[in-house]
Amino acid sequence: MVLLGTLTIIKRPPMNLTHRPAIRPLAAALIVALSSPAFAADEVSADPVQLDRVVVKGSRYLPAYQALDTRSATKTDTQLVDVPQSATIITEELMRDQAMTGLPEVLRYVPGAGVAQGEGNRDTVVMRGNSSTADFFVDGARDDVQYIRDIYNIERVEALKGPNALIFGRGGSGGVINRVTKQADGREGGAVGIQIGNWNRKRGTVDWSTKMGERAAFRINGMVEDSESYRDGFELKRHGINPVLRFNLGQNTRLDLSYEHFRDERTADRGVPSLNGRPYKTDPSTFFGSPDLSPVEARVNAFDATLVHVFGNGVELRNHFRWADYDKFYQNVFTNGLVTATDGSLQATLAAYNQQTNRRNWFNQSDFVFDFATGSVRHTLLAGAEFGRQDTDNLRMNGAFQGSNRVPVSNPIYTGNVVFTPNRQNESQADIAAIYVQDQIAFSDNWMAVVGVRYDRFNIDMTDLTTAARFSSRDSMWSPRAGLIYKPRQDMSFYASYSMTFQPRAGEQLASLSSSTESLEPEKFINKELGWKWDMNNRLSLTIAAYQLDRQNVAVTDPADITRMILVDGQRARGVEAGIAGRITERWQVMGGYAWQTGEILATQSANAPVGNRLAQLPKHSASLWNRFDLTPKFGVGVGAIYRGSFYASSDNTVTVPGFTRFDGALFWDVNEQVQLQLNIENLLDKEYYSSAHSNQNITPGAPRGAMLSARFSF
């Protein structure tokens, strides 16, 4: 097949084109042209050069599921094969092929990662035995409020596994999830997407970009959704808009500006309770509690500004500023167990509370990158600083039932009233200041290293407004990182790495400080990892990683003195992860992986977390594999399988969530260059299973067989 088009190229200082995802499919065709005298490094110009036509001969099937590089893992443009860390990247093409809309769907295909229920109101990722509601980032900046994110404006999602405070700062105990947003890249045109499906699912998206003269570009992404669910009483309404601007301020300077408004309203659904150590077996649609009294509202307004300046001679400055205002409220009336009534019938007991969180974040990251050589040794040196502030207000209210708080399991919808009264209220201010340095060293074509360290000052002041008590914590932490890489060939590497992170006593949501914990050292998470990566002809990526992750400085009550806390080594997780992404043949794409993981509690932390128990939310075996077969240039089919082994819902190991295998499928039809249709069918065999859990009494049934039809109109 022959692809014809017009290409506009801005002359810039030399760069490795194969490290730029947006142009990687054409890199091989462009390198010869860019190496000509007209594009020499010493003839940098801001004026665009219009080429009449670029002709690329070969297959139309360009890489889609495979990613070869990342900036987030090192803060420099680096090939994944040169990163001594396990990383899985879900591309926009894979997300589109599977009609994904949120992170729980994305993480199905990340080896070793999973999702917890999050009480039906927030994203909760589980990585290497650690659950988190805060280890989320946008373009490398912290996005840590508890809400459910959408991916309408996302180019790719990066799961960077293992703690790495040098790059991301505090938290990230098992790793982080970084969303890379779509930028104004100067392309003309866009697309409108429409989705309809079972349970009144209705969703629309738009992605449009254009040039604004010779030195500016504009792009806007938008989304609106109004859907229901297989769960009785569940409703979802959300919308988002994200305009972005790019200005070329000179031949070596670029400014990107972005603003996002996002709103999500839904029903907090906490699933079903358990009975005799297993989820209570009932119709998957059955809602326990009150959907009418369980609203969730999340509002996000965020502004980003990124300035990049290339000084020349291998020196670059990048400054990223992010300001975000979050307003989150959720309330739920839910089951907290099953009991037997006096008449012998089974009843569900209910509880209720609500939570209001307001947070205002600002962060500023300044990174200098220096490329230089000392003799035959090449260096990419990163030196940077991060400053930020987080102001948080929390109000929690408990619910009192007007009448009995029990409902029969035959009809577990509560229709009475609940009165909410304040339980606790606090406010906090956290100040962050950090400096870091990292060196990516190429000793030769075969040996490389990544070494660095970060120093953080994390100060937090908290006021308990219900008691007027004040607490404060001042933490100073050094966070090293070291990795050694051996490359027997340019597309293959073996690596060994060591990294760590810390979690302040205020907790990931900055609300856990108390008189008994404010003086304690932060928790530490230390990761040791061995791995292998192979990018076969830049078509198929294979990865294997083995890790050990230790959690230290866990605060427990002193058995000899219940009035004081002591620090113990809390838990250890071990695992092996394997991943695959790319093309088996020109017409066959794959994405998937397998993980074997185990973890245990090393010291008794409470009556419900005794020494020797297995870590919660950690299946021993999990696997996934998605295949897309392009039968002709216009027609394709997809088939995938997701397997997850059984796991304990809580650290007390009393309730087991059973494992399952689920199959999905898809049909693709490119009607013409402007219209693409696809049909996605989830749970092809209508398997009954449980998709996630929050606790022993909050377990979510998986969705029955469902279909969704998507149409995409390009212009």
N, C-alpha and C positions, 0 to 999 in steps of 0.2 A: 504494500500500500504506500502511496506517496502523500505526504502531508505538505500542503502549501500554505504560506502565510507571510505576513509582514512583521518584521522585528525591529524595534527601536532599542538601541543600546546606548546607555550613558557611560562615557569613559570614566573609570575610577582607578585608584591605585590597585596594584595587583592583588589578587585574592585567589584562593583555591576554589574554583567553581564547583567542584564535585562536592563541596561541603554546603552548598546552598540548596535546600530542598525544592524551592520554587523553580529552579532551572536545571536540576540534576538530570531530568530525562533528556534534555537537549545538550548536556555538557559535552558529550563526546563529539557532537557535530559542531560545537562552537569553539572548542579549544584551539583548533587550527586557525580559525578566523581571528580570535582574540590574541593569538601569538604573533600576528603580523605586525609590521612596523606601524601601521595606522593606529594600533592599540597598545603601543609600547608604554611602559610604566612611567617614563619621563615626559610623556606628552598628555598629561591629564587635562581634560577639558570638561566644562559643564554643558557644552552644547551637544545635543543628541545627534547621532548619525543615523540616517534613515537608509536601510538596506531595501532594495527592491523586493527581494524574495529570498526566503530560506527554504530549501528543498531537503527534506529528510526522507530517505528511502529505507524501508524496513517495516517491521511489524507495527501495527497500531497499538499493540498491547504493551504499554509502558508500565514501569513499576508503580504499584499502587499500595500494597499492603506492607511493603518493606521500607524502613527508614534507615539511612546510613549514617546520620550525624545528629548531633545535638549541641546546643549551647548551654542548656540548663545544668547539665551534670558537672561542668567545669567553669562556667561563665565565659568560655571561649568557644569558638567554632571548632568542634572536635569530632572526628569520626568515632562512631560508637565502638569500633574495634580497638580504638586507642583509649577507651575509658575503663579503668579498673573497677568496675561496678556493674552489678546486674541491673539492666534497664530494659523495659518493654515500652514500645511506642505504638499507640493505636492511631492510624492515619485517618484523615478525613474520608478517604475512599472506603475504608472498611466500615467506618461509622455510618456512611450513607448506604452501603450495600446491606447492612443489617437494620436499617431504619432506627438507629439508636438515637435517643434523646437525652439521656442522663448518664451519670457515672456508674450506677449499678450495672447497666448494660455493658458499658465499656470494659469494666473490670472483669467480666466473664472470661476474657481472653488474655488476662495477665497472669502468667504462671506464678503461683505462690501468693496471690492477692485474692481477697474476697471482700464481701460486704456484710455488715450486720444491719439489723432492722432500723436502728436509730430512732426507735419509738415512733416511726412514721412521720417524723418532722425534720430529719436532717440526714445528710450523707455521713456514713460511718464506714471507713475503710479498715480492713484487717490485713496487716502485712507482717509476716514473720512472727505471728503470735501476739501482735500488739494492735489493739483497736484504737482508733483515733477519730475525733470529729473536727480536728483543727489542722491536720497536716495537708492542707490544700493551698496551692499557689496559682497565681495568674501571671504568666510571663516572668516567673521567678520571684514575684512579690507575694507576700503573705495574704491569704484570703481565708481567715480562720474562724469566722462566725458560723454557728450551727444553722445551716439551711440546706435546701436541696437545689443543686445547681443544674443548669441546662447547658447544652453544648451547641446551640444554634450558631454561635459566633466563634467556634473553635476550629482551628486548623488541625490540631492533633493533641492527644493526651499522652503525657509521659509519666510512667510509673517508674520512679527511681528508687530502687530497693536498698535497704540498709541505711542506718543513721549516717548523716553527713552534715554536721553543724557548720563545717567550714563554708559551705555554699549557702545553706538555708537558715542557719542560726538555730535557736532552741527548737525542741520538739523533733518531729520526724523520727520517732523511736524505731519504727520498722521500715521507714522510708517515707517518701512524699509523693503526692499526685500534683503534677504541674500541667496546667492547661495553657496551650499556646494559642493566642488569639489571631484571627485573620487581620492582616494589615493592608493598607492602601498601597498596592504594589504597582499602580499605574496601568493595569490592564483595563480594557474597555469591555463593558457588558456585565452580565450577571445572570441570575436564575431565580425563579420562583418555584417553591416546592409546596405540594399539597399532600396531606396524609389523611386517610379515613380508614376506620377499622372497627372491629368488634367493640362492644360496650361504649358506643357513641364517641369513639375517639375521633377528634377533629383537630387538625394542626396545619398551620401554614407558616412558611418561612420565605424570606427574601434576602438575596445577597447581590448587591450591585456596586460596581466600581467604575471610576472614570478618571481621566486626567484633567487637571485644571491648569491649562497652559503647559509650559515646558518645565516648570519647577515644582509643581504641586500635584497631588492626587487625592482622591476622596473615595471612601468606601463606606457602605452602610449595610449592616446585618440586622434583621428584625425577625421576630417570632411571635405568634399568638396561638394559644391552645385552649380548647374547652373540651374536656373529656370526662368520662366516667371510668368504671372499673368493673372487673368481675366480682369485686367485694361490695356487698350490699351497702348502699348509702354513701359510697365514696364519690367525691367530686374533685376535679382539678381544673383550675383556671390560672393561666400564667401568660405573661407577655414580657418581651424584652426588646430593646433597641440599642444598637451600638454603632454610632457613627465614628469614623476615624479619618484623620487627615495626615498627610505626609508632605513635608516641605523640604526641598533640597535648597539649603541656605547658602550653598557654595559648592565648589567642586569636591570638597572633602567633608561636608557637614550635612547631617540629616536630622530632622525633628519629626517625631511621630506623636500625635495627640489623639487621645481616645476618651470617649465618655460612654458609660453604660448605665442605663436604667433597666432594672429587672424587678419583676414582681411575681410572686408565687403564692397562690391561695389553694389550699387543699384540705382534705380531711385527714386528721391524724389517725392512722390505722395501726393498731398494735397486735393484730393477729388473734391467735387462739391460745388458750391456756394448755397446760399439760395434765396428764392423768397417768399414774403408775409409771412414771419415768419416760413417757413418750408424749408427743403432741396429741391433744385431744382430737379424735377422729370425727370430723363433721364435714358437711358440704363446704367446699372451698370458698363459697360466697358468704358464709355466715359471719356476721360482724358481732363481736362481743363488746358491749358498752353502749355508747351513744354517739353515732356519727354526727348528729345535729349539735351536740355539745362538745365536739372535738375539732374546732377550727385551727388551721395553721395559716399564718400570714407572714410573709418575708418580703422585705423591700431592700434593694441594694442600689445605691448610687455611687458610682466609682469613676474617678478621673485618673488617667495615666498620661505621663509625658516622658518620652525617651529621646535623649539627645545623643547622637553618635558623631564623633569628630575623628577623622584620620589625620594624624600629624605627618605621616610619612615615616620612612625608615623603620617600619614595623611597630609604630606606636599608635595606639588607639585609645580614646576616652569614650566611655559609655556611662551615661547618667540616667537612671530610671527613678522617677518620682511617682508614687501612687497615693492618692487620697480616697478613702471610701467611708461611706456612712451606711450603717446597717440598722434596720429596725425589724426585730423578730419577735413574734408572739405565737405561742401555741398553748392549747388547752386540750386535755383529754380526759375522758371518762372510760375507763378500761378495766379489764379483768386482772385480778392479782391472785387467782387461784380458784379451785373447785372444792366444794364441800357437799356433804350429804345432809339433806334436810331431815326433819323429824319424821316425815312421811316416807322416807327412803328415796326420794327423788334427788337427782343431781342438780346442784345449783352453782352458779358462778358468783363469787364475791367481787365487788367493784371498788375501785378507788378513783380519786379525781384530784387534779391540781392544774395550775397553769403557770406559765413562765414568760416574762417580758424581758428582752435583752435589747439594749441600745448600745451600739459601739461606733466610735469614730476612730479610724486608723489613718495614720500617715507614715509613710516610709520613704526614705531616699537612699538609693544605692549608687555609689560612684566607683567605677572600675577602670583602672588603667591596665592596658595589655601591652607588653613589650616583647617583640620578637627579635632575638639576637643570637649570636653564636660566640662561644668561647672556644677558640680552636675548632676542633671537629665536632664539638658538642653543641647542639641547638637547644634553645630555650624559648618557651612561651611563658613569660612571667606575668602573673596577675597580682596586682596590689589594689586593695579596695577598702571601702568603709561603708557602713550602714548605720543610719540613725532613724529612729522612729518613736512614735508615741501611740498608745492605745488607751482611750478613755471609755470605760464600760460602766453601764448602769444595769443592775439586775433586780427584778422583783418577782418573788415566787409566792403564790397563794395556794392554800389547800382548800379542797372542796368538801363540803358537808352535805350529805344526802338528806333530802326532805322525805323521810320514810326509809324503807329497807334498802340496803345496798346490795341485795341479792336478786338475781334473775335466774329463771330456769334455763337450762342449756337447750331446751326445746325451742325457746324464743328469747335469746339473750340480749335483745335490744332494750335498753333502759329508756323509759319515757317520762320519768319524773323530773323534778327540779333539783338543782345542785346550787348551793350558796358558797361563794368563794370569799375567803378572808385572808389577809396578809399573813404569811409565815415568816419570811425573811426578806430583807432588802439590803443591798450593798452597792457601793460604788468604788471604782478603783482607777488608778492611773499608773500605767506602766511605761517606763522610759527605756529605750534600747539604744545602745551605742556599741559599735563593734568595728574592729579593724581586722584585716586578713591578708595573707599573702600565700600564693601558690605558684609552684614552678612545674611546668610540664617539660621534662628533659628528654631529649632524644640523644642517647649516647652514640647510637649507630642506627643503621637501618633495622637492626634486630632487637635492640634493647632500649626501653623507655622507662620513665618513672614519673609519677605524679606525687609531689610532696607539698605539704602546706600546713598552716595552722591559723586558727582564728581566736581572737580574744574578745569576749563579750562582757559588757556591763549591763546587767538587767536589774533595774530597780522598780519596785512596785509598792504603792501605798494603797491600802484598802480600808474603808470605813464601813462597819456594820451599822446601818442606819436604824435597825431595830433595837440595838443595845448601846449605840454610840461608841462601841469599842473600835479601836484603831490598830491596825497591824501593818507591818512593813517588812520588806525583805530586800537585801542587797547582795546580789550574786555576781561573782567574777569568775569566769570560766575560760580555760584554754581548751580548744577543741582541735586536735591534730588529725591529719589525714595522710596516709602513705600508701602508695601502690606501685608495684613493680610489674612491668609488662615485657614479655618475650614474644617476638614476632618471627616465626620461622619463615613466613612469607608475608607480603604486604596486606593480604586480605584475611590473615589469621593471627590470633593472639592468645597467649596464656597469661594469666595475671594472678597476683596475690595482693590482697589489700587489707588495710586496717583503718577503721574510722570510728568516730564516736559522736554522741550528742548528749544534751542534758535537758531536763525538764524542771523548771523552777517549782517551788512549793505552792505557788498560786495555781498550779494546774494548767492544763491546756486551754481552759476557758477563763483563766484569771479570776476565779471565784472561790478557790479552795484554801486560802490562807487563814490560819487560826493561831491562837496563842501557843499551841503545842507544836506547831510546825514552822513558824516564821523564822526560827533560828537554825533550822536544819539545812544541811547541804542539799543541793539539787539532786534529783535522781540522775543516774548515768546509764547510758546504753552503749555498749561496746560491740562492734561487729568485726568478725574476722571472716575473710572470704577468699575462695579460690575459684577461678573460672576459666572458660575457654569460649572463644568467639570465632566464627568463620563466616565471612561474606563471600559466598561462592559466586565468583564472576559478577559481583554486585547485583545478583539476581535473587539469591536465596540466603537468608541469614539464619545460622544455627548458633545456639548459645547453651551453655551449661554452667551452673554456678552451685557451689556448695558453701554453706555458711554456718556460723555459730554466733548467736546474738545473746548477750548477757545483760540483764537488767540489775543494776546495783543501787544501793542507797535507798531501798524501799523502807518507808517508815512504818513500824509496827509498835504496838503497845509492849512495853517491857514486862515480861512475865514476873519479874521480881518487884516491880513497882508500877502499878497501873496508872500512876499519875504522870508518867513520862514516856516519851517515844524513843525508840532506838532504830538504827539503820541496819538492814540486813541485805544480803544478796537475794533478790526476790525471785528471779525466774531465768530459765535458759531455754532457748529455742534452737533447734538444728534443722537443716533441711537441704534438699537438692532440688534445683529448678532447671528445667530444660525448655527452650523455646524455639519456635520456627516461624519464619515470616518471609514471604516473597513468592517466587514462581518456581514451580516444578517444571513446567513447560511454558511455552508462550501463551497457552490458553488455560492454564491451570494455576490458580493462585491459592495460597494457604496462609492461615494464621492460627497459631495455637501453642500449646505447651503442656507440660506435666510438672507436678510438684509433689515431692514426698517431704512431709514436715512432722516434727514431733516437738513437744515442749512440756516442761513440768515446772511446778512451783518448788523452789529450793529451800524455802523457810516458811513456816506457818505465819500467815499474815492476818488471819481472822478465823473465826469458827467456820466460815464458809469457804476459806481458802487455805486448807491445811497443806503441810509439806507433802510432796509426792503426787499431788493431784495434777492431772493434765491441764494445760492451758485451754481456756474456753475459746470457742469460735475458730478452732484450728483443726480442720480435717487432716487425717494422716495422708490421704491420697486425693488429689484433684487433677483434672485434666480437661482440656478443651481443644477442639479442632474445627475450623471453618474452612470450607473449600468453595471456590468459585470456578466454574467451568464455562468458558466462552465457546459455545458450540459453533457459532458463526460470528461475523463482525456485528450482528444485530441481536442475537439471542444468547442468553446465558442462563445457567442454573446455579443455585447455591445449596449446599447442604452442610450442616454442622452438628456437632455433638458436644454436650457439656456434661461432665461427670464430677460429682463432688461426694467424697466419702462422708460418713457420719461424723458428728462432732458433739461436744458437750455445749449446751446453751449457756452454762455458767460455770464458774470456777469450783463450785461445790460438787460438780460431776454427778448430779443426781438425775438430770434429764438429758436424754440423748436425742438429737435431731437426726433422723435417718438420712442416709445417703440416697442419691438418685442419679439417673442418667436421662438426659433430655435431648431430643433431636429437633432441629429447626431446619427450615428450607426456604428457598426464594427462587423466583423467576424474574429474569431481566429482559427487557425489550427496548432497544434503541429504535424508536419509530423513525426518527431522522436525526439530523444534527441538532435540532432544537428541542426535541421531545423525547424523554426517556420515561418508561413505565417500569414499575417493579411491584411484585407481590411477595410479601414476607409472611410466612406461616410459622408461628412459635409453638413449640410443644406438639410436633406433628403427630405423635402417637397418643396424645391426650393423657400423659402420665400424671398421676397424682403424686405430689411431692411437696416439700417445704423449702422455701427459697432462702429464708434468713431468720434470725432470732435476735432478740435483745436481752432476754432473760428466760428463766424457766417458765414463766407464765405469759410471755409475749413472743409467739412464734408465727411467722407469716406463711400461710399456704401458697404454693406456687400457682401461677395462672393456668387455667385449662387451655386447650387448643384455641388459638386466636389468629386472625388474619388481618393484615393491614396492606392497603393499596396506596402506593406513592406515585405521584406524577411530578416530574421536574421539567420546567419549561425554560430553556436557555435563550438569551437574547444578547 
